Amino acid sequence: MSAALTCSAADLSSLLGPNATAAAEYICGQLGTVNNRFTDAAFAIDNTYLLFSAYLVFSMQLGFAMLCAGSVRAKNTMNIMLTNVLDAAAGGLFYYLFGYAFAFGGSSQGFIGRHNFALKDFPTLTSDYSFFLYQWAFAIAAAGITSGSIAERTQFVAYLIYSSFLTGFVYPVVSHWFWSPDGWASPFRSPENRLFGTGAIDFAGSGVVHMVGGIAGLMGALIEGPRRGRFEKSGRAIALRGHSASLVVLGTFLLWFGWYGFNPGSFAKILVPYESGSSYGQWSGIGRTAVTTTLAGSTAALTTLFGKRLLSGHWNVTDVCNGLLGGFAAITGGCSVVEPWAAIVCGFVAALVLIAFNKLAEIVQYDDPLEAAQLHGGCGAWGLIFVGLFAKEKYVNEVYGAAPGRPYGLFMGGGGKLLGAQFVQILVIAGWVSATMGTLFFILKKLDLLRISEKDEMAGMDMTRHGGFAYMYYDNDDESHKATQLQRVEP
């Protein structure tokens, strides 16, 4: 917001006639009232903008639920939808008690926050309840990503434990490093304290959200092992297809819609002029961010469409949906600091990254029903590298504060320091999440709390764990249904 209006009765009195002092005080008082109203309006506009962005990001939970439901077999539909509901519910409680404090509650040597537990002494001068709600919506998005990787074979109690741990501790620590003003790798630190003079730029969370969720899912899926029947003894992959492409498409469009709160909403404020008195301000950056988000996702979708057609001979809607989401995950880190044409490059490469990681997953017999680790982890990592290559100097200074000589994208003439900071972010996120979530999943496995029994897995968790099916539908690999059908046709 521009500088506040100022008025001095002493300055005005010399310009007025009789009763000059009284008149000057009256005029200054009125101007002060008007100035306060403008200030109040600016806060209201910014908070309303952030609240509605939080609502959009939260609506992505419905998208995750539909995407997950469509991507698993019908016999596990109720289970996966219940885990999505509990990601939000458990995440809400644990992020309130611990997560927000660890993420934004004042730093301890740049590693972890230590104030505002259970929102004590809140709001602060810099944060209001709308900011908490927005950050909570991000935290549960990371947990939702992980649930897809370990779907169809994980005990319900394990979901509750990992979701609470991820949203209450693992994710908040990472968000503190890169998003809190005093995080050790934050681009908002003072220039002399920034990592490589720049800090790592991850505007809306290619690393903080997507890599965290994807790598957590990777560790869970590796420790659990693949679903039964996913790979033959020879190593050949067997497709265990989701039961509803319709739900996958519905979930994808809901996520696309919510991404306009995820990326543009990460500005947190809209009423910030870049050039006072002109039509160019943060609202322009928000619009550009929505455009770069759209272009990256669209390009990734089309690239995946034709790429998978060449590889498999089919026009597969599920692959296209995953490609689209991969493009969104990649552009999330740099959506505010790149040109629209660069977003097309981002989406194109993201699709290739996803296709390559999916092929690698088959080779090493890694099973992820929603391709979450490949999509969010792999494409998220590419998104961070992309920022180090294509971030534009003008946009970096507008979004993160003008500073002479501040590094920006390598391909844009800004040197390699920003790219170096991005690689550091990739490495520390991978190490931190692997160490914490890997340890948790390993302990759960040793306590026999991680994977369900073979009998329950073959029958499906809806019937064995949740009291019945979500609806009457039979999967192609349902052996009990095949036996029933054979009995009906025998004379």
Disulfide bonds with the S-S distance in Angstrom:
Cys7-Cys28 1.89
